[in-house]
Amino acid sequence: MRFSVLTLFPELIETVARTSITGRAIKNGRIELETIQIRDFAVNAYGQVDDSLYGGGTGMLLRPEPVYQAWLAATGQAGLSEVTHHPEKTRTIFLSPKGRVLNQTIVEELAACPHVILICGHYEGIDQRVLDTVVDEDLSIGDYVLTGGEIAATVLIDAISRLVPGVLPDQSAHEQESHSLGRLEHPQYTRPATWMGQNVPEILLSGHQAKIDRFQYLASLKDTLVKRPDLFNQLQLSAAEYQELIEFTCQDQNPLV
């Protein structure tokens, strides 16, 4: 799995991505990361990569040529007379508040792609012409605006990397995490068994794995209903499961009813 990030601030990407789990994955060769400084392809000796807006408006916009040349470098096509703008097995993403909002389904789609190129905008963004030429899709990490695309890029790298074989110590771990099954993960507990007068649910101390699994499943459904009803409404539960969930919440320490 290879990530290429086109950015004016490669140090932001490197600092985050080379830390913790993704950092170990890079060190162990499970994933590859390259940051490409857009300013290396400036239009003049002064390092200019932006300009004022046609049509008026405040702020500066990244010019198309530096971004395009950086993208050619990422795809290994710099200097070629014939260029493929949508290379096979490569997906180019522009981090933008205009894009689809990232979710686990999109993450799984991208994890199947060997080479993901992430373009980070800054200032007022990037000239639309180069985006129309090379970008496969705009993606957003939420309905809000950031100063640049670097933070969003590190979020995407982290989320995708977790699905790459060998990145997590137990590859099945992500299968039980929130959103992987369309619902939230169940609450987790550790020692001590009693803390500030609050006890770990007794069933988790019983050693009866089948009952523990069912408890955690119902706790997962309850958390999804309370915290993300939009996700809960998409679940297809049987009448028996609804009844079991009602009974579970009534006897729970923090029931819904």
BELBEL-V234285 format. One record per residue. N is the residue number from 1. RES is the residue in one letter. NEAR is the number of other ideal C-beta (glycine too) atoms within 8 Angstrom. D_LAST is the distance of its C-alpha to the last C-alpha in Angstrom with 1 decimal. Layout:
{{N | RES | NEAR | D_LAST} {N | RES | NEAR | D_LAST}}
This chain:
{{1 | M | 11 | 47.1} {2 | R | 10 | 48.9} {3 | F | 14 | 47.6} {4 | S | 12 | 50.1} {5 | V | 16 | 48.9} {6 | L | 13 | 51.1} {7 | T | 16 | 50.6} {8 | L | 9 | 52.5} {9 | F | 10 | 50.6} {10 | P | 10 | 50.8} {11 | E | 6 | 50.2} {12 | L | 11 | 46.6} {13 | I | 17 | 46.1} {14 | E | 10 | 48.1} {15 | T | 8 | 46.4} {16 | V | 10 | 42.9} {17 | A | 14 | 43.7} {18 | R | 9 | 46.0} {19 | T | 7 | 43.5} {20 | S | 5 | 41.1} {21 | I | 10 | 40.3} {22 | T | 16 | 42.1} {23 | G | 10 | 45.0} {24 | R | 8 | 45.4} {25 | A | 13 | 45.2} {26 | I | 13 | 48.0} {27 | K | 6 | 50.1} {28 | N | 7 | 49.7} {29 | G | 6 | 50.6} {30 | R | 11 | 47.4} {31 | I | 13 | 47.1} {32 | E | 8 | 49.8} {33 | L | 14 | 49.5} {34 | E | 9 | 52.1} {35 | T | 10 | 51.9} {36 | I | 13 | 54.5} {37 | Q | 9 | 55.6} {38 | I | 13 | 56.1} {39 | R | 9 | 58.6} {40 | D | 7 | 60.9} {41 | F | 11 | 61.6} {42 | A | 11 | 62.4} {43 | V | 7 | 64.7} {44 | N | 6 | 67.2} {45 | A | 4 | 68.5} {46 | Y | 5 | 66.3} {47 | G | 7 | 63.1} {48 | Q | 9 | 61.9} {49 | V | 12 | 59.0} {50 | D | 8 | 57.7} {51 | D | 6 | 59.1} {52 | S | 5 | 58.4} {53 | L | 10 | 56.7} {54 | Y | 3 | 58.6} {55 | G | 4 | 57.6} {56 | G | 3 | 56.9} {57 | G | 6 | 53.8} {58 | T | 4 | 53.1} {59 | G | 7 | 52.9} {60 | M | 9 | 54.5} {61 | L | 13 | 53.8} {62 | L | 15 | 54.6} {63 | R | 12 | 57.7} {64 | P | 10 | 57.5} {65 | E | 9 | 60.4} {66 | P | 14 | 59.2} {67 | V | 16 | 55.8} {68 | Y | 11 | 57.6} {69 | Q | 10 | 60.0} {70 | A | 14 | 57.2} {71 | W | 14 | 55.5} {72 | L | 11 | 58.8} {73 | A | 10 | 59.0} {74 | A | 11 | 55.5} {75 | T | 10 | 56.5} {76 | G | 5 | 59.9} {77 | Q | 9 | 61.7} {78 | A | 7 | 63.4} {79 | G | 3 | 67.0} {80 | L | 7 | 66.8} {81 | S | 2 | 68.5} {82 | E | 4 | 66.0} {83 | V | 6 | 62.3} {84 | T | 8 | 59.3} {85 | H | 6 | 56.5} {86 | H | 7 | 53.7} {87 | P | 9 | 54.8} {88 | E | 4 | 53.5} {89 | K | 6 | 50.8} {90 | T | 12 | 50.3} {91 | R | 10 | 47.5} {92 | T | 12 | 47.9} {93 | I | 15 | 44.8} {94 | F | 14 | 45.0} {95 | L | 16 | 42.2} {96 | S | 11 | 41.4} {97 | P | 8 | 38.6} {98 | K | 5 | 39.9} {99 | G | 11 | 38.9} {100 | R | 8 | 36.1} {101 | V | 9 | 33.1} {102 | L | 12 | 33.2} {103 | N | 7 | 30.7} {104 | Q | 8 | 30.8} {105 | T | 6 | 32.5} {106 | I | 10 | 35.3} {107 | V | 13 | 35.7} {108 | E | 9 | 36.2} {109 | E | 8 | 38.8} {110 | L | 12 | 40.7} {111 | A | 10 | 40.6} {112 | A | 5 | 42.8} {113 | C | 10 | 45.4} {114 | P | 6 | 48.2} {115 | H | 10 | 49.0} {116 | V | 14 | 46.6} {117 | I | 15 | 48.3} {118 | L | 14 | 46.3} {119 | I | 16 | 47.9} {120 | C | 16 | 46.8} {121 | G | 12 | 47.7} {122 | H | 10 | 48.4} {123 | Y | 9 | 49.7} {124 | E | 8 | 49.1} {125 | G | 8 | 48.7} {126 | I | 12 | 51.3} {127 | D | 10 | 53.9} {128 | Q | 6 | 52.3} {129 | R | 7 | 55.4} {130 | V | 13 | 54.9} {131 | L | 12 | 51.2} {132 | D | 6 | 52.2} {133 | T | 8 | 54.8} {134 | V | 10 | 53.0} {135 | V | 11 | 49.2} {136 | D | 6 | 47.2} {137 | E | 10 | 43.9} {138 | D | 12 | 42.2} {139 | L | 15 | 39.0} {140 | S | 14 | 36.6} {141 | I | 10 | 34.1} {142 | G | 6 | 32.1} {143 | D | 5 | 32.6} {144 | Y | 5 | 34.6} {145 | V | 3 | 38.2} {146 | L | 8 | 39.8} {147 | T | 3 | 43.4} {148 | G | 11 | 44.4} {149 | G | 15 | 43.2} {150 | E | 12 | 43.7} {151 | I | 10 | 40.2} {152 | A | 13 | 38.8} {153 | A | 14 | 41.5} {154 | T | 12 | 40.5} {155 | V | 10 | 36.9} {156 | L | 17 | 38.1} {157 | I | 15 | 40.5} {158 | D | 12 | 37.9} {159 | A | 11 | 35.4} {160 | I | 14 | 38.2} {161 | S | 14 | 40.0} {162 | R | 10 | 37.0} {163 | L | 10 | 37.6} {164 | V | 12 | 41.3} {165 | P | 5 | 42.4} {166 | G | 8 | 43.3} {167 | V | 12 | 41.5} {168 | L | 9 | 38.5} {169 | P | 3 | 39.6} {170 | D | 5 | 37.2} {171 | Q | 7 | 37.3} {172 | S | 6 | 34.3} {173 | A | 9 | 32.2} {174 | H | 10 | 31.4} {175 | E | 7 | 30.2} {176 | Q | 8 | 26.9} {177 | E | 8 | 26.4} {178 | S | 6 | 24.1} {179 | H | 10 | 25.2} {180 | S | 9 | 27.7} {181 | L | 6 | 25.6} {182 | G | 7 | 23.9} {183 | R | 12 | 20.7} {184 | L | 11 | 20.1} {185 | E | 8 | 21.3} {186 | H | 10 | 19.0} {187 | P | 5 | 19.0} {188 | Q | 5 | 22.3} {189 | Y | 6 | 23.5} {190 | T | 3 | 27.0} {191 | R | 3 | 28.9} {192 | P | 4 | 28.6} {193 | A | 6 | 26.1} {194 | T | 7 | 25.0} {195 | W | 5 | 25.1} {196 | M | 3 | 24.5} {197 | G | 4 | 22.6} {198 | Q | 5 | 20.2} {199 | N | 6 | 20.8} {200 | V | 8 | 21.0} {201 | P | 9 | 18.8} {202 | E | 7 | 21.1} {203 | I | 9 | 21.3} {204 | L | 9 | 23.1} {205 | L | 8 | 25.7} {206 | S | 8 | 26.3} {207 | G | 4 | 28.8} {208 | H | 7 | 27.5} {209 | Q | 6 | 27.5} {210 | A | 6 | 26.1} {211 | K | 9 | 22.9} {212 | I | 11 | 22.7} {213 | D | 8 | 23.2} {214 | R | 8 | 20.4} {215 | F | 12 | 18.0} {216 | Q | 9 | 19.2} {217 | Y | 9 | 18.9} {218 | L | 11 | 15.2} {219 | A | 11 | 14.7} {220 | S | 12 | 16.8} {221 | L | 14 | 14.9} {222 | K | 13 | 11.6} {223 | D | 13 | 13.8} {224 | T | 14 | 15.5} {225 | L | 10 | 12.6} {226 | V | 7 | 11.5} {227 | K | 6 | 15.2} {228 | R | 7 | 17.2} {229 | P | 8 | 15.7} {230 | D | 6 | 19.4} {231 | L | 12 | 20.1} {232 | F | 11 | 17.1} {233 | N | 6 | 18.4} {234 | Q | 7 | 21.7} {235 | L | 10 | 20.6} {236 | Q | 3 | 21.8} {237 | L | 7 | 19.4} {238 | S | 5 | 20.3} {239 | A | 5 | 18.4} {240 | A | 6 | 18.3} {241 | E | 9 | 16.8} {242 | Y | 9 | 13.9} {243 | Q | 8 | 13.3} {244 | E | 9 | 13.8} {245 | L | 13 | 11.4} {246 | I | 9 | 8.5} {247 | E | 8 | 10.0} {248 | F | 11 | 10.5} {249 | T | 11 | 7.1} {250 | C | 8 | 6.2} {251 | Q | 6 | 9.6} {252 | D | 9 | 9.8} {253 | Q | 4 | 11.1} {254 | N | 3 | 8.9} {255 | P | 8 | 5.5} {256 | L | 7 | 3.8} {257 | V | 5 | 0.0}}
